[in-house]
Amino acid sequence: MRKLFLLVLAISLFAACNKDKTNPQEESNYFPMQIGNYWVYQHYNIDSLGNETDMNKTDSVIIKRDTIINNKQYFVLEGTN
């Protein structure tokens, strides 16, 4: 029984250590950074039961411009809050 347990443990460790060939940061582009892109956020209050209440408040963020500092591109974001 002990040998079976060790065998299952070894197989699960080797299966869990699978090398992932992709970089998750390259796959997903959550915030496409281009001048003119914007996001609008609507505020909600969620109670302990999961009920949503609209707070009638909206925030927005826009990418106004970009700049280069030490050969790296940075974006200037402006928002309402």
SEKEMI-733228 format. One record per residue: residue in three letters; chain; x, y, z of N, C-alpha, C, CB in turn. Coordinates in nm, 2 decimals, always signed. Each point is the difference from the previous one (the first is absolute). Glycine has a CB too. Layout:
<atoms>
{"ala", "A", {X, Y, Z}, {X, Y, Z}, {X, Y, Z}, {X, Y, Z}}
...
</atoms>
This chain:
<atoms>
{"met", "A", {+0.08, -0.12, +0.00}, {-0.08, +0.12, +0.00}, {+0.09, +0.13, +0.00}, {-0.18, -0.13, +0.12}}
{"arg", "A", {+0.29, +0.12, -0.05}, {+0.09, +0.11, +0.01}, {+0.06, +0.03, -0.13}, {+0.04, -0.05, +0.24}}
{"lys", "A", {+0.00, -0.06, -0.31}, {+0.06, +0.02, -0.13}, {-0.09, +0.06, -0.10}, {+0.14, -0.20, +0.04}}
{"leu", "A", {-0.27, +0.16, -0.04}, {-0.10, +0.06, -0.08}, {-0.02, +0.15, +0.02}, {-0.12, -0.23, -0.01}}
{"phe", "A", {+0.12, +0.26, +0.14}, {-0.01, +0.15, +0.04}, {+0.12, +0.08, -0.05}, {-0.13, -0.07, +0.20}}
{"leu", "A", {+0.25, +0.01, -0.19}, {+0.12, +0.07, -0.05}, {+0.00, +0.02, -0.15}, {+0.12, -0.09, +0.20}}
{"leu", "A", {-0.17, -0.02, -0.27}, {-0.01, +0.01, -0.14}, {-0.10, +0.10, -0.05}, {+0.06, -0.24, -0.01}}
{"val", "A", {-0.18, +0.25, +0.07}, {-0.10, +0.10, -0.03}, {+0.06, +0.14, +0.03}, {-0.19, -0.17, +0.04}}
{"leu", "A", {+0.25, +0.18, +0.07}, {+0.06, +0.13, +0.04}, {+0.11, +0.05, -0.11}, {-0.05, -0.05, +0.25}}
{"ala", "A", {+0.13, -0.04, -0.29}, {+0.11, +0.03, -0.10}, {-0.06, +0.04, -0.13}, {+0.15, -0.16, +0.12}}
{"ile", "A", {-0.25, +0.08, -0.16}, {-0.07, +0.04, -0.13}, {-0.07, +0.13, +0.00}, {-0.03, -0.24, -0.04}}
{"ser", "A", {-0.03, +0.27, +0.15}, {-0.07, +0.13, +0.02}, {+0.10, +0.11, +0.00}, {-0.19, -0.11, +0.12}}
{"leu", "A", {+0.30, +0.09, -0.06}, {+0.10, +0.11, +0.01}, {+0.06, +0.03, -0.14}, {+0.06, -0.07, +0.23}}
{"phe", "A", {-0.03, -0.04, -0.31}, {+0.05, +0.02, -0.13}, {-0.11, +0.06, -0.09}, {+0.15, -0.19, +0.03}}
{"ala", "A", {-0.27, +0.16, -0.02}, {-0.11, +0.06, -0.08}, {-0.02, +0.14, +0.04}, {-0.11, -0.22, -0.02}}
{"ala", "A", {+0.13, +0.26, +0.14}, {-0.02, +0.14, +0.05}, {+0.11, +0.09, -0.05}, {-0.13, -0.09, +0.20}}
{"cys", "A", {+0.25, +0.03, -0.22}, {+0.12, +0.08, -0.04}, {+0.01, +0.02, -0.15}, {+0.11, -0.08, +0.21}}
{"asn", "A", {-0.22, +0.08, -0.28}, {+0.00, +0.01, -0.14}, {+0.05, +0.14, -0.04}, {-0.19, -0.16, -0.02}}
{"lys", "A", {+0.29, +0.17, -0.08}, {+0.05, +0.13, -0.04}, {-0.10, +0.06, -0.10}, {+0.23, -0.08, +0.03}}
{"asp", "A", {-0.27, +0.20, +0.01}, {-0.10, +0.08, -0.09}, {+0.09, +0.08, -0.10}, {-0.18, +0.01, +0.19}}
{"lys", "A", {+0.15, -0.03, -0.31}, {+0.09, +0.07, -0.11}, {-0.05, +0.14, -0.03}, {+0.05, -0.22, -0.09}}
{"thr", "A", {-0.17, +0.26, +0.14}, {-0.05, +0.13, -0.03}, {+0.01, +0.09, +0.12}, {-0.16, -0.10, -0.16}}
{"asn", "A", {+0.17, +0.23, +0.13}, {+0.01, +0.10, +0.11}, {-0.14, +0.06, +0.02}, {+0.25, +0.05, -0.06}}
{"pro", "A", {-0.31, -0.06, +0.17}, {-0.14, +0.05, +0.02}, {-0.01, +0.15, -0.02}, {-0.04, -0.18, +0.16}}
{"gln", "A", {+0.15, +0.26, -0.14}, {-0.01, +0.14, -0.02}, {-0.01, +0.03, -0.15}, {+0.13, +0.04, +0.21}}
{"glu", "A", {-0.07, -0.12, -0.29}, {-0.01, +0.02, -0.15}, {-0.13, -0.04, -0.06}, {+0.25, -0.03, -0.01}}
{"glu", "A", {-0.32, -0.07, +0.07}, {-0.12, -0.06, -0.05}, {-0.12, +0.10, +0.02}, {+0.09, -0.23, +0.04}}
{"ser", "A", {-0.09, +0.29, +0.08}, {-0.12, +0.08, +0.03}, {+0.04, +0.15, +0.00}, {-0.10, -0.19, +0.13}}
{"asn", "A", {+0.01, +0.27, -0.20}, {+0.03, +0.14, +0.00}, {-0.12, +0.07, +0.06}, {+0.13, -0.02, -0.21}}
{"tyr", "A", {-0.13, +0.02, +0.35}, {-0.11, +0.05, +0.07}, {-0.03, +0.15, -0.02}, {+0.05, -0.18, +0.17}}
{"phe", "A", {+0.06, +0.25, -0.18}, {-0.01, +0.15, -0.02}, {+0.08, +0.03, -0.13}, {-0.03, +0.04, +0.25}}
{"pro", "A", {-0.04, -0.04, -0.36}, {+0.07, +0.04, -0.13}, {+0.04, +0.14, +0.01}, {-0.13, -0.17, -0.13}}
{"met", "A", {+0.27, +0.19, +0.14}, {+0.05, +0.14, +0.02}, {+0.02, +0.07, -0.14}, {+0.11, -0.08, +0.22}}
{"gln", "A", {-0.20, +0.16, -0.26}, {+0.01, +0.08, -0.12}, {-0.07, +0.13, +0.03}, {+0.00, -0.20, -0.15}}
{"ile", "A", {+0.06, +0.31, +0.10}, {-0.05, +0.13, +0.02}, {-0.15, +0.01, -0.05}, {+0.23, +0.10, -0.02}}
{"gly", "A", {-0.32, -0.05, +0.10}, {-0.14, +0.01, -0.03}, {-0.08, -0.11, +0.06}, {+0.07, +0.10, -0.21}}
{"asn", "A", {-0.01, -0.21, +0.25}, {-0.08, -0.11, +0.07}, {-0.05, +0.06, +0.13}, {+0.13, -0.19, -0.11}}
{"tyr", "A", {-0.25, +0.14, +0.15}, {-0.06, +0.04, +0.13}, {-0.08, -0.11, +0.07}, {-0.01, +0.24, -0.09}}
{"trp", "A", {-0.01, -0.22, +0.22}, {-0.08, -0.10, +0.08}, {-0.10, +0.08, +0.08}, {+0.19, -0.16, +0.01}}
{"val", "A", {-0.31, +0.11, +0.00}, {-0.10, +0.06, +0.08}, {-0.04, -0.10, +0.11}, {-0.09, +0.15, -0.20}}
{"tyr", "A", {+0.09, -0.10, +0.32}, {-0.03, -0.08, +0.12}, {-0.13, +0.04, +0.06}, {+0.25, -0.04, +0.04}}
{"gln", "A", {-0.34, -0.05, -0.02}, {-0.13, +0.03, +0.07}, {+0.01, -0.06, +0.14}, {-0.13, +0.00, -0.22}}
{"his", "A", {+0.10, +0.08, +0.32}, {+0.02, -0.05, +0.14}, {-0.13, -0.07, +0.05}, {+0.16, +0.19, +0.04}}
{"tyr", "A", {-0.13, -0.30, +0.03}, {-0.11, -0.08, +0.06}, {+0.04, -0.03, +0.14}, {-0.07, -0.10, -0.22}}
{"asn", "A", {-0.03, +0.08, +0.31}, {+0.02, -0.04, +0.13}, {-0.06, -0.15, +0.01}, {-0.01, +0.24, +0.10}}
{"ile", "A", {+0.09, -0.33, -0.06}, {-0.04, -0.14, +0.01}, {-0.01, -0.04, +0.15}, {+0.10, -0.06, -0.23}}
{"asp", "A", {-0.21, +0.02, +0.28}, {-0.02, -0.04, +0.14}, {+0.05, -0.14, +0.02}, {-0.19, +0.16, +0.03}}
{"ser", "A", {+0.18, -0.21, +0.09}, {+0.05, -0.13, +0.04}, {-0.08, -0.12, -0.07}, {+0.08, +0.10, +0.22}}
{"leu", "A", {-0.20, -0.06, -0.27}, {-0.09, -0.10, -0.07}, {+0.03, +0.00, -0.15}, {-0.17, +0.02, +0.18}}
{"gly", "A", {+0.25, +0.07, -0.22}, {+0.03, +0.01, -0.15}, {-0.09, +0.09, -0.08}, {+0.08, -0.23, +0.02}}
{"asn", "A", {-0.17, +0.30, +0.05}, {-0.09, +0.09, -0.06}, {+0.08, +0.13, -0.05}, {-0.20, -0.09, +0.14}}
{"glu", "A", {+0.18, +0.13, -0.26}, {+0.07, +0.12, -0.05}, {-0.09, +0.12, +0.00}, {+0.13, -0.15, -0.15}}
{"thr", "A", {-0.08, +0.26, +0.19}, {-0.07, +0.13, +0.01}, {+0.08, +0.10, -0.08}, {-0.11, -0.05, +0.22}}
{"asp", "A", {+0.05, +0.11, -0.32}, {+0.07, +0.10, -0.09}, {+0.02, +0.12, +0.09}, {-0.11, -0.09, -0.21}}
{"met", "A", {+0.23, +0.14, +0.21}, {+0.04, +0.12, +0.08}, {-0.02, +0.13, -0.08}, {+0.16, -0.14, +0.13}}
{"asn", "A", {-0.20, +0.13, -0.25}, {-0.02, +0.12, -0.09}, {+0.13, +0.08, -0.01}, {-0.25, +0.01, +0.06}}
{"lys", "A", {+0.36, -0.07, -0.06}, {+0.13, +0.06, -0.01}, {+0.08, -0.06, -0.11}, {+0.00, +0.06, +0.24}}
{"thr", "A", {+0.06, +0.02, -0.33}, {+0.08, -0.05, -0.12}, {+0.13, +0.07, +0.00}, {-0.21, -0.04, -0.13}}
{"asp", "A", {+0.32, -0.04, +0.11}, {+0.13, +0.05, -0.01}, {+0.05, -0.04, -0.14}, {+0.05, -0.02, +0.25}}
{"ser", "A", {+0.04, +0.10, -0.31}, {+0.06, -0.04, -0.13}, {+0.15, +0.03, +0.00}, {-0.23, +0.04, -0.11}}
{"val", "A", {+0.30, -0.11, +0.03}, {+0.14, +0.01, -0.02}, {+0.03, +0.00, -0.14}, {+0.05, -0.11, +0.22}}
{"ile", "A", {+0.03, +0.20, -0.27}, {+0.04, +0.01, -0.14}, {+0.15, +0.01, -0.01}, {-0.22, +0.11, -0.06}}
{"ile", "A", {+0.28, -0.17, -0.05}, {+0.14, +0.01, -0.03}, {+0.02, +0.13, -0.08}, {+0.04, -0.26, +0.01}}
{"lys", "A", {+0.01, +0.36, +0.04}, {+0.02, +0.13, -0.06}, {+0.12, +0.00, -0.10}, {-0.11, +0.11, +0.20}}
{"arg", "A", {+0.22, -0.15, -0.15}, {+0.12, +0.00, -0.08}, {+0.10, -0.10, +0.05}, {-0.04, +0.25, -0.05}}
{"asp", "A", {+0.16, -0.26, -0.01}, {+0.10, -0.08, +0.04}, {+0.13, +0.07, +0.01}, {-0.11, -0.20, -0.09}}
{"thr", "A", {+0.21, +0.15, +0.15}, {+0.13, +0.06, +0.01}, {+0.11, -0.11, +0.01}, {-0.10, +0.20, +0.11}}
{"ile", "A", {+0.22, -0.17, -0.15}, {+0.11, -0.10, +0.00}, {+0.10, +0.05, +0.11}, {-0.03, -0.06, -0.25}}
{"ile", "A", {+0.06, -0.02, +0.34}, {+0.10, +0.03, +0.11}, {+0.09, -0.12, +0.01}, {-0.16, +0.14, +0.13}}
{"asn", "A", {+0.29, -0.11, -0.15}, {+0.10, -0.11, +0.00}, {-0.03, -0.12, -0.10}, {+0.05, +0.06, +0.24}}
{"asn", "A", {-0.10, -0.02, -0.36}, {-0.03, -0.09, -0.10}, {-0.12, -0.10, +0.03}, {+0.24, +0.01, -0.07}}
{"lys", "A", {-0.32, +0.03, +0.17}, {-0.12, -0.07, +0.03}, {-0.12, +0.09, -0.02}, {+0.12, -0.14, +0.17}}
{"gln", "A", {-0.23, +0.08, -0.22}, {-0.12, +0.08, -0.03}, {-0.09, +0.00, +0.12}, {+0.02, -0.06, -0.25}}
{"tyr", "A", {-0.07, +0.17, +0.29}, {-0.09, +0.02, +0.11}, {-0.12, +0.08, -0.05}, {+0.18, +0.00, +0.17}}
{"phe", "A", {-0.30, -0.03, -0.12}, {-0.12, +0.06, -0.04}, {-0.06, +0.09, +0.11}, {-0.05, -0.19, -0.15}}
{"val", "A", {+0.00, +0.30, +0.11}, {-0.06, +0.10, +0.10}, {-0.15, -0.02, +0.00}, {+0.19, +0.17, -0.04}}
{"leu", "A", {-0.24, -0.21, +0.15}, {-0.14, -0.03, +0.02}, {-0.07, +0.11, +0.08}, {+0.04, -0.25, -0.01}}
{"glu", "A", {-0.15, +0.30, -0.03}, {-0.07, +0.10, +0.07}, {-0.14, -0.05, +0.03}, {+0.13, +0.18, -0.11}}
{"gly", "A", {-0.19, -0.15, +0.23}, {-0.13, -0.05, +0.03}, {-0.08, +0.10, +0.08}, {+0.10, -0.23, +0.00}}
{"thr", "A", {-0.22, +0.19, +0.03}, {-0.09, +0.09, +0.07}, {+0.02, -0.02, +0.16}, {-0.16, -0.01, -0.20}}
{"asn", "A", {+0.22, -0.09, +0.24}, {+0.01, -0.02, +0.14}, {+0.15, -0.03, +0.04}, {-0.24, -0.09, +0.01}}
</atoms>
